[in-house]
Amino acid sequence: MTENDKTGTAAVKYTSLPVTWFLIALFVYLLLVGVGVIGDGFKAISGGAEGAARIFAFASSPIVGVILGTLATALVQSSSTVTSVIVGLVAGGVPVSIAVPMIMGANMGTTITNTIVSLGNLGERKMFNKSFQAATVHDFFNLYSIVIFLPIEVMFRPLERLGGVMAGWFVGGADASVKDLNFVGALTKPVVKAIVGVFDSLPPVIGGLLAIAVGIGLVIGSVLYLGKMLRSVMTGKAMNIVHKAVGGGPVKGIATGAAVTVLVQSSSTTTSLVVPLAGAGVLNTRQVFPFTMGANIGTCVTALLAATAVSGPTQVFALQIALVHLLYNVSGVLAFLYLPWLKELPVRSAEWLGNKVEHNRGWAFGYIGSVFFMMPGLVFAGEVMFNGADEEVTASEEVIEQVEEVDLGIE
């Protein structure tokens, strides 16, 4: 390194440090806005809650329920909306034994957000490898959790039964909704609505596609600049703080992920924010994994608190669904944290896929398309053709509106 290079580096580290951190905060904000715009674009195309309810009308078995839960959440881009629909379906008479697998599928579908964020490093192979690993380790955790816990739930229904018992403890309790604490949503939603509103005069599908394109552009641009800036500032104390909070061991990583998610009320936001850090080399996949597991728990705590704000006879359904989600994710975290033959599985799977996308980017688009859209879409098409919709599977509009109003917070 020449003397001039050293001087330039020093200037970045010292004289421009406040400006650099301001720009980092700005691009993080734009990243969150981009994610929100993508979500609203998908909602416009899929029909939001009504579209999710139509998809679930074809849920004829627990396995189909999981797959359609994944598809509905990937299309709506909000497991909070999907969960509100599921609560409405249960209130309308759908068996909880079908609704629980839907929740498992929603858990999987919501992971598409941070996977899309990882595409921001598409132009740099090594960074793309690292960021894609950090994003998909969350996917693999949820995928393997379904493989393990779905058969147990189908045979013995422990989540359904325990969730039902525990719901009775909280029915009629004080409203502990945390909706008013959603600072991130309050900051980003006005800008998101303004951007999406530009396309309101267009047909929903066209407007939704354009909104998605704008959102992806914001995400990619933000991640590109974030990666460069994070590499310049993540040294010394800043690096130590991040490593102590996220990479200071599995338990500490889980606790940090849960706490951050409770604060921002969205696991998608939490896991999306850590992707640029991984791409910049600040964190590795093994450090990110416990943090993402914590995000799964944090979003369930938020959901449970918000579910207490649902009033009337439907409260028990909102509580049961929220408790099932919490029990399911806590069980998954404990299994992958303490069972030796499980704890390495999501990390190694993410590393394998990351190495594949480094050499051939087609693997990334093939993975996203097949796991979140193609395979679930084929199952949905098969149900439409051969079984048709169950006319008895109807969601109570009043229940959906009530649950969406208090916001279950599962994202």
N, C-alpha and C positions, 0 to 999 in steps of 0.2 A: 504494500500500500504506500502510495506517495505521500509527501507532506501535505499536498493540497487535499488529497482524499481524507487524510486524518482531520484536517481543519474543517472540511465539509461535514464529516461525521459528527465532530464536536458541536458544530453549529446546530445540527438537527437535534442533538441530545440536550443542549443547554439553552441556546438563545431561542430556539423555536419550539421548545417543549410545551409550553402552554397552548400555543397555536395548534400543535400536533394533537394534543389531547382533545382540544375543541373539535378539530376535524374528525377525530375518531368518534366522539359523541354524535356529531352530525351524521356521519355515515351509518352508525348504529341505528339512529333514528330513521334514516332513509331505508335501511334494511327492514325495519319493523313495518314501516309504511308499505314497502313493496310486498311483504308477506300478507299484509291486510288487503291490499288491492287484488292480489292473486286470489285470496279467499273469497272476496266479494264477486270477483269475476266468475269463479266456479259456481257460486251460489246462483248467479243470474242465469247461467247455462242449465244448471241441474234443477232449478226450481226451489232451492232451499229446503225448508222443513217439509213442504208439500211434496217435493220430489223424493226426499228420503222416505216419507210415509208410503209413497207409491212403490218404491223399491222393496220395502219391508213387507208389503202385501204378498210377496212371493216367497216369503220365508217359510218353507214347509218342514224344515228339520233343523236341529242344532248346527250341523255342519254348514248348511245353506245360510243359516242365520249369521254365522261368523263371516262367511264370504261376502254376504250382502252388507254386513256392518262395515267391512273394509271398503267396499265399493262406495257405499253411501257417504262415508266420511271423506274418502278421497275426492269425491265429486263436490260435496258441500264445503269441504275444507274447514269444517268446524265440528269436532266431536261434541261440543256443547249443544249445538243445534240437533245433531243426531240423537244425543242422549235425551233431549227434551221430547223428541218424537217417540223414543222408546218408552219413556214414562207415560206418554199419552196412549200408546198402544196397550201397555199393561193396564192402565186405568180403563181402557175400553174392552178389556177381557182377554187380551193375548196372554198365554201362560208365561210365567216368569222363566220357566225352563227353556223357552225359546228366546226370551229377552236377554238372558245372561250371556249366551253366545254372541248375540248382537253387540253387547258391550265389549266383549273380547275383540270382535272385529273392528269396532270403533277405535279401540286402543291401537290396533295395527294401522288403520287407515290414517290416523293423525300424524304418523311418522313421515308421511310423504313431504311435509313442509320443510323439515331440515334437510331432506335429501335434495329437494329443489334448490335450497340455499347453497348446497355444496357445488352446484353447477357453476357458481360464480368463479371458481378456480379452474374452469374447463381448459383454459388456454395454457396453463402451466402444469405439466404432467405430475411432477413430484408433489406439488401443493394439492392438486386434484386428488391424488391417491390418499393423502393424509386427511383431507376434508371429507372425502367420500367414506373413508373408514369411520370417521367420527360420527357421520350422519347415520350410516347403516348399522352400526353396532346397536343403536336403539331399535332399528327394524328387526334385527336378528333376535334381540332379547324378547321382543313382543311375539315374534313368530314362534320361537321355541317355547315360550310360555303357553301359547295356544296349543301346541302339539302335546305338551305335558298335561295341562290342566283341563282341557276340553273333554278328553275321555273320562277323567275322574268326575267331572261335573255331570256328564251325561249319565254315568252309572250310579253315582251316589248323591249328587246335588248338594254338596257341602256348602258351597257359596250361597246358593239360593236359600237354604234352610237357615244358615247362620245369619245371613243378611236380614231375613224376615224376623228372626228372634230379636236381633239387635235394633231393628227399626222400631219395634215396640217400646224400646227404652227411651227413644227420643221424640216420639209422636206427642205433639202438644207442647213441646219445649219452647224455650225462648228463641226468638229470631236471631240467628247469628250470621246473617248474610254478610259477605265481605264484598259485595258488589261495589260499594262506594269507595273501596280502597284500591280499585283497579286504576292506578295512576298511569300505567302504560297505555291502556285503552283510552283513557281520557285525553292523553297527549296525541295519539296517532289517529283516532277515529275521525276527527274533523277533516284532516288532510286526506285520509282514505276516501271519505264520502265525497269530498270535493273532486278528487281525481275520477272516481267512478261516475260521479254525476255528469261529467262531460259527455258520457256515452248514453245518457238516459233516453235521448231522443231516437236512438237506434233500436232495431229489434233486439230482444234480450240475448240471443245467441251471439250475434255480431258484436254487440256492446260488451258482452262477457268476454269474448275472445280478445278484443282489443284491450280490455282492462287487464287480462292475464298477461298479455304481451308487455304492457307498460310495467306491470308489477315485476315480471321477470327481468326486464331491463333495469329497474331500480335495484333489484337484488344482486344481479351480476355486477353492476357498476359499483355498488357499495362494498361487496365482498372483495373485488379487485383492489380497491383503494385501502380497505381495512387491512388486508394482508400485508401490504407494503408498509403501512404506518405502524402496525403492531410489531413488526420485526424490528423497527427502529427504536421503539420505546420500551418493549418488554425486556428490559435488562435490570440488573440490580434488584432494588426493592420491589419494583412492580412485578418482576418475574417471581420473586420469592413469595409475594402475597398470593398470586394466582396459584402457584404450586402448593402452598400451604392450604389454601381453601378448597381447591379442586383435586389436586394430586397428592394430598397429604395422607393417603390411605383410603381404603374402600369405605369405611364408616364415615369418615369426615367428608368424603366426596358425596356420599348419599345424603348426608345432612345438609350440605351446602346446596345441592340440587333441589332438595325438598323446600328449603327455606326461600331460595330465589323464586321458585315456582309459585309458592304461596303469595309472595309479594307481587309478582307480575300477573298471576292468575292465568297462566298459559304455559303448558309444558312445551308447546311448539315454539314459543318465544325463547324459553330457556335453552332448549337444545339447539335452536337456530343460532343463538348468540355464541355458543361454544365452537361451532363449526369453523368460523374464521380463525379462532385461536389455534385450532388443530392444524389448519392449512398453513398457518404462519410458523408452525413448529414449536409453538409455546407449550402445547399439550400433546400427548400421544394418545392413541386409541385406548390403551389400558387405563389411563388416567380419566379419560372421558366417560368410560363405561359406568362406573359407580355414580357419577354425576347425573347421567341420563336416567339411571334407575331411581335416583332420588327425585328427579323431575316427575316421574310416574306417580310417586307417592304424594308429592306436593300438590299435584293437580287434583288428587282424590280428596285430600284434606279440604281444599277450597270447595270442591263439589259438595262434600258432606255439610260444611257450614252453610253453603248457599241453599241446600235442600231443606234446611230447617225453616226457610222463609216461605216455602210452599204451604198454603193453608187449606183447610177443609179435608174431605175424605181422600183426596189424592196425595196428601202429604206422606202417607205410609209408603206409597209406590216410589215417590221421589227419594225418600230416605233409603228404601231397600235397594234401589238401583245404585245410589251413591255408595252405600255400604258394600254392595257386591263388588263394585269397581275398586274400592279401597282394599278389601280383603284379597281380591285377585292379585292386585299389584304388590301388596305386602308379601303375599305368599311367593310370588315370583322372585322378588328381591331376596328373600330369605333363602330360597332354593338355589339361586345363582350365586349367592354370596358365600354359602357354607357347604354346598355339595361339591367336592373336588372335581368330579367328572362333568359338572355343568359350568363352573365359573369361567373356564377358558373358551367355551364353545362359541358364544357371540363374538368375542374378540378375534378368535382365529378365523371365523367366518367372514367378519368385516375386513380383516387383513387380506384374506384370499381374494375377496371381491375388489378391494382397493387396488391390489396388484394387477388384477385383470383390466380395470378401467384405465390404469396408467398406460398400458400398452395398446389398448383398443377402447376408445371412448364409446363405441357402440354398445359395450357391455352396460354402461350407465343408463342409456336410454332404453335398452332392452329390459333391464332390471325394473326400472320405474314403470314402463309400459305394461310389462307382463304381470308383475306382482300386484300393482294397484289398480289396473284397468282391464287388461286383456283377460286374465284368468277369471277374476270376479265377473267381468262382463259376459264371458261365455257361460258361466253358471247361471247368471241372471237371464240370459237369452234362452237357455235350456229350460229354466223354470217357466218362462213366459210361454214357450212353445208347447211344452208337454204337460205342465200342471196348472198353469193359469194362476190368476190372483185369488187369494182367499178373501171372499167378500166379507167374512166376519172379522178380518184383520183391519180394523179401522181405529184411527187415533182420535181421541177427543180433542177438538179444536180448542176448547176452553182450557184443557190441561196443558196443551202445547204452549198456548199464549202465556199461561201463568208461569210455567217453568222457564220459558225464554225470558220473561220479564224479570225474574229473580236471577237468571243466569246460573246454571249449574257449574259453570267454570271449568268444564272438562275439555281442554283443548290441547 
